Amino acid sequence: MNNLIRAVLLSCALSAPIVAFAQTADHALTRADVRADLVRVEQAGYRPISNDPNYPDDIQAAEAKVAAQQAQSAAAPSVAAKRTDAQSLASLDEHPLYDHH
């Protein structure tokens, strides 16, 4: 029984740093990141004022617009990317894999 208590205490002591580490972000936000995010939200229609009765709703609507714009721009490949893909496929046709045999 005494060994069981030691094992539990030891496992708790060893897992505490892991839990604390798991709560950290991938990278820290810089002031520039926060300002850029604020500019994007303001461009989407959010106007920060001190006595706004619609505070949570308007910021959430602006963030939803920003997220939709980012998803749309990420989903649509650029024309240059399409051209590069087509050029790489064409270059594969010019040089067959077993041409040297």
C-alpha positions in Angstrom: 0.0 0.0 0.0 2.8 2.3 0.8 4.4 1.7 -2.6 1.1 2.5 -4.3 0.9 5.9 -2.5 4.5 6.7 -3.5 3.8 5.7 -7.1 0.7 8.0 -7.2 2.5 10.9 -5.7 5.5 10.4 -8.0 3.3 10.3 -11.1 1.4 13.4 -10.0 4.7 15.3 -9.4 6.0 14.2 -12.8 2.8 15.1 -14.7 2.5 18.6 -13.2 5.1 20.2 -15.5 3.5 18.5 -18.5 0.1 20.0 -17.8 1.6 23.4 -17.3 3.5 23.1 -20.6 0.4 22.0 -22.4 -1.3 25.2 -21.6 1.3 27.4 -23.4 0.6 28.7 -26.9 2.6 27.7 -29.9 4.1 31.2 -30.0 3.7 34.4 -28.2 1.7 37.1 -29.9 3.6 40.2 -30.6 2.1 43.7 -30.5 2.3 43.8 -34.2 0.2 40.6 -34.4 -2.4 42.1 -32.1 -2.5 45.4 -34.0 -2.8 43.6 -37.3 -5.7 41.6 -36.0 -7.4 44.8 -34.7 -7.0 46.4 -38.1 -8.5 43.4 -39.9 -11.5 43.4 -37.5 -12.0 47.1 -37.9 -11.9 46.7 -41.7 -14.6 44.1 -41.3 -16.9 46.6 -39.7 -16.1 46.6 -35.9 -15.9 50.1 -34.3 -14.6 50.0 -30.7 -16.4 52.4 -28.5 -16.6 52.4 -24.7 -20.4 52.4 -24.2 -21.4 49.9 -26.9 -24.6 48.0 -26.0 -24.0 45.5 -28.8 -20.4 44.7 -27.7 -20.2 40.9 -28.0 -22.4 40.7 -31.0 -20.6 43.2 -33.2 -17.1 41.9 -32.5 -18.2 38.4 -33.1 -19.8 39.4 -36.4 -16.6 41.1 -37.5 -14.5 38.2 -36.5 -16.8 35.9 -38.4 -16.3 38.1 -41.5 -12.5 38.0 -41.1 -12.6 34.2 -40.7 -14.7 33.8 -43.8 -12.4 36.0 -45.8 -9.4 34.1 -44.6 -11.0 30.8 -45.4 -12.0 32.0 -48.9 -8.5 33.3 -49.7 -7.0 30.0 -48.4 -9.4 27.9 -50.4 -8.9 29.7 -53.7 -5.4 28.9 -55.2 -3.8 31.8 -57.1 -3.4 31.9 -60.9 0.3 31.7 -60.5 0.1 28.5 -58.4 -2.2 26.9 -61.1 0.3 27.9 -63.8 3.2 26.5 -61.8 1.4 23.2 -61.4 0.6 22.9 -65.1 4.2 23.7 -66.0 5.5 21.1 -63.7 3.2 18.5 -65.1 4.3 19.5 -68.7 7.9 19.1 -67.7 7.2 15.5 -66.5 5.8 14.7 -69.9 8.9 15.9 -71.6 11.2 13.6 -69.6 9.8 10.1 -69.2 10.9 8.2 -66.1 12.5 5.3 -68.0 13.9 7.4 -70.9 17.5 6.3 -70.2 16.8 2.5 -70.5 
